[in-house]
């Protein structure tokens, strides 16, 4: 079954973002992202307008290649180990970008559930909607909004997912965590999952402190993506104040 799912993931990525970029393409991509990330992340608390300009005008144009270069089936495997997916699960993905990963989850893991993808970038969301239409995937909703203020009902989500994001270096990070806690069902099986590139990761002590400030209980931190040369960390947590077991 693992091989079948891995093959499906491979085909999914090829259909939506194509092959892994060549070395020459990666040189060009890394050069652009380094410049844009410096604008966004060199100092904390940058105005939203700077972030939006980078993603709408520059990064959105190369993002399919970025996704192709960081695609990792090992992330799916690790996520499945910590989130015992049910077909009816509701998931919110914050800072969702092109939603390529989320579209795969929508089809293969939560076919009877719903995924809400929240991103501030109008251009990223435009491309994401086009991909959803291409796949005729109807259980995914793409919303232009802030990760610090997602328009999602309280206690309604089984999983909150934030993938390969620099949000943990932003002044809004604690608010993002508190909103994640708000919208998560207060159940033992509910999960908060944050994946972050190796060079953006914080010390575990700080991660635990941030989670605690938002009533999220740290479960684990695991490295993945080394096989695909896209090393990242996955941080897993759950609501600290659990009111149900299901």
Buried (B, 14 or more C-beta within 10 A) or exposed (E): EEEEBBEBBEEBBEEBBEEBBEEEBBEBBBEBBEEBBEBBBEEEEBEEEEBBBBBBEBBBEBBBBBBBBBBBBBBBBBBBEBBEBBEEBBBBBBBBBBBBBBBBBBBBBBEEBBBBBBBBBEBBBBBBBEBBEEBEBEBBBBBBBBBBEBEBEEBBBBBBBBBBBBBBBBEBBBBBBBBBBBBBBBBEBBBBBBBBBEEBBBEEEEBBEBBBEBBBBBBEBBEBBEEBEBBBBBBBBBBBEBEEEE
